[in-house]
Amino acid sequence: MSDPRVVVSGASIAGLSAAHWLRSTGWEVTAIERAPAFRDGGQNVDVRGVAREVLDRMGLFEAVKELNTTATAAVFVGEGGEVTADLPSDGPDGATAELEILRGDFVRALTSPLLSPLTARLTRVADTDRPLPPLA
């Protein structure tokens, strides 16, 4: 019997994470993405708590750590340039995470191991009435 097959809708952080775990348990995965090209923007991602353990189990902790923004605090500045609030990093559970990665870098870190070896496919689909590409 052949491996089970699945389509994951969305090739960003959640979709690629799901694809990783499905593939690791023997599923043939095709991830589809509506966006016509890689989306580099978005908010930074704080990695803390159980997320650190998940990245470690995925074998991605060191890769993500290498891409750390190295932010050490968040500072809010008023209209006149005065600091109105300061949120220092107080370790792994402080207001500013000890490990923070840009969203685009995070997606690239997830994509890289999925595409090597090529047992998972990333397919871009247009927002049209055309049927999805076949799984075979």
VMD Tcl script that draws the C-alpha trace (Angstrom):
set ca {
  {0.00 0.00 0.00}
  {1.30 3.49 -0.82}
  {1.91 6.20 1.74}
  {-1.15 8.26 2.67}
  {-1.37 11.60 0.89}
  {-2.55 14.96 2.17}
  {-2.87 18.53 0.93}
  {-2.06 21.29 3.41}
  {-3.67 24.61 2.62}
  {-1.27 27.45 3.40}
  {2.50 27.44 3.14}
  {3.31 29.76 6.02}
  {4.26 28.94 9.60}
  {1.27 26.78 10.58}
  {0.93 25.01 7.22}
  {4.64 24.24 6.94}
  {4.74 23.02 10.55}
  {1.81 20.69 9.85}
  {3.53 19.50 6.66}
  {6.70 18.76 8.62}
  {4.94 16.60 11.21}
  {2.76 14.80 8.67}
  {5.79 14.02 6.53}
  {7.73 12.78 9.57}
  {5.00 10.20 10.17}
  {5.01 8.89 6.60}
  {2.52 11.09 4.79}
  {3.16 12.37 1.27}
  {2.51 16.10 1.65}
  {1.61 18.77 -0.88}
  {1.39 22.26 0.60}
  {-0.52 24.77 -1.50}
  {-0.30 28.53 -1.15}
  {-2.61 31.17 -2.55}
  {-0.03 33.97 -2.54}
  {1.68 34.31 -5.93}
  {5.11 34.75 -4.34}
  {6.87 34.38 -1.01}
  {5.59 36.93 1.52}
  {8.51 38.31 3.47}
  {6.63 40.76 5.66}
  {4.77 40.37 8.89}
  {5.42 40.73 12.57}
  {8.39 39.26 14.42}
  {7.80 35.92 16.10}
  {8.78 35.47 19.73}
  {9.95 31.92 20.44}
  {9.33 30.98 24.05}
  {8.03 28.18 26.22}
  {6.89 25.05 24.42}
  {7.74 26.60 21.02}
  {11.43 26.18 21.86}
  {10.87 22.48 22.55}
  {8.88 22.04 19.32}
  {11.65 23.67 17.26}
  {14.17 21.39 18.95}
  {12.09 18.29 18.12}
  {11.82 19.51 14.52}
  {15.61 19.84 14.38}
  {15.27 23.58 13.70}
  {16.20 25.24 16.99}
  {19.80 26.00 16.02}
  {18.77 27.29 12.56}
  {16.21 29.62 14.13}
  {18.67 30.70 16.82}
  {21.16 31.69 14.09}
  {18.48 34.00 12.64}
  {17.67 35.61 16.01}
  {17.02 39.36 15.72}
  {19.04 39.84 18.95}
  {16.44 42.35 20.17}
  {17.02 43.02 23.86}
  {14.12 45.35 24.65}
  {11.12 47.18 23.24}
  {10.97 50.93 23.71}
  {7.92 53.12 23.07}
  {8.71 56.69 22.09}
  {6.31 59.64 22.28}
  {5.81 62.38 19.69}
  {8.51 64.53 21.26}
  {11.06 61.72 21.21}
  {10.73 60.90 24.91}
  {10.65 57.28 26.07}
  {7.14 56.53 27.33}
  {7.64 52.84 28.13}
  {10.54 50.40 28.22}
  {10.04 46.64 28.08}
  {13.38 44.94 28.78}
  {14.06 41.30 28.13}
  {13.75 39.46 31.42}
  {14.90 36.06 30.20}
  {12.82 33.56 28.25}
  {9.47 34.75 29.64}
  {9.98 38.52 29.70}
  {8.02 41.11 27.70}
  {10.68 40.88 24.99}
  {11.52 37.30 24.11}
  {15.06 36.03 24.49}
  {14.67 34.44 21.03}
  {12.90 36.44 18.33}
  {12.92 35.82 14.58}
  {11.57 37.79 11.64}
  {8.46 36.11 10.20}
  {9.99 35.71 6.73}
  {13.17 34.17 8.16}
  {11.02 31.77 10.18}
  {9.10 30.62 7.10}
  {12.38 30.14 5.19}
  {13.76 28.07 8.10}
  {10.66 25.85 7.94}
  {10.71 25.58 4.14}
  {14.34 24.56 3.77}
  {14.18 21.12 5.42}
  {10.83 20.35 3.77}
  {12.30 20.79 0.31}
  {15.39 18.69 0.97}
  {14.89 15.87 0.23}
  {12.05 16.67 -2.12}
  {9.39 14.50 -0.57}
  {7.11 17.42 0.15}
  {5.99 19.73 -2.60}
  {5.11 23.41 -2.35}
  {2.63 24.39 -5.01}
  {1.41 27.92 -5.68}
  {-2.20 28.15 -6.81}
  {-3.97 31.11 -8.32}
  {-7.24 32.43 -6.99}
  {-9.28 31.09 -9.89}
  {-11.91 28.47 -10.58}
  {-9.31 26.04 -11.90}
  {-9.05 22.72 -10.10}
  {-6.11 22.07 -7.81}
  {-3.11 20.22 -9.27}
  {-3.23 16.44 -8.97}
  {-1.46 14.77 -6.06}
  {0.33 12.25 -8.26}
}
mol new
graphics top color blue
foreach p $ca { graphics top sphere $p radius 0.5 }
foreach p [lrange $ca 0 end-1] q [lrange $ca 1 end] { graphics top cylinder $p $q radius 0.2 }
display resetview
